[in-house]
Amino acid sequence: MKRNTIGLYSLLAVGMLALSGVTQVALAADTVAQPVQVKKVKKQAVKVEVPAVPAKERVVFQISDADPKKWNLALNNAKNVQEELGKDKVEIEMVVYGPGIGMLKIESEVANRIDAATKDGINIVACENTMKVQKLTKADMLPSAAYVPAGVVELMKKQKEGWAYIRP
């Protein structure tokens, strides 16, 4: 560092002192000790926004595969999260779209596990866009399923809100 150059930390310190009303500062250490004049500024309140810490952990799972093994893996993951953190301390949502939507049909191989998961407090939502493309109605789906207009948009919203994202 050059002798006449004030380091970043020194500048930050001077700025903070200026905000607190100090009008003269002498710098030492790696700079030439000389007084620095600081303009007096009006004290202003500084608003710092800190995101609120959610009362519960929150995790969203993406399920877009029609493979029952993947579904069982995802359902096991969700159950493990509940067991580790406590059902009352975590919100879990599974967003289902694309080829995975077929596993939410009434005759699905994993229908019993999906119903059990929803009874345990896991929110399983079907993408209505996918349902339209595949010509599925709510009558075709498990009664325990909930719905969102667009699965990918739901994932985006959840991530923006700070939810952890898992894709098994």
Order of alpha helices (4+ residues) and beta strands (2+ residues): alpha-beta-beta-beta-alpha-beta-alpha-beta-alpha-beta-alpha-beta
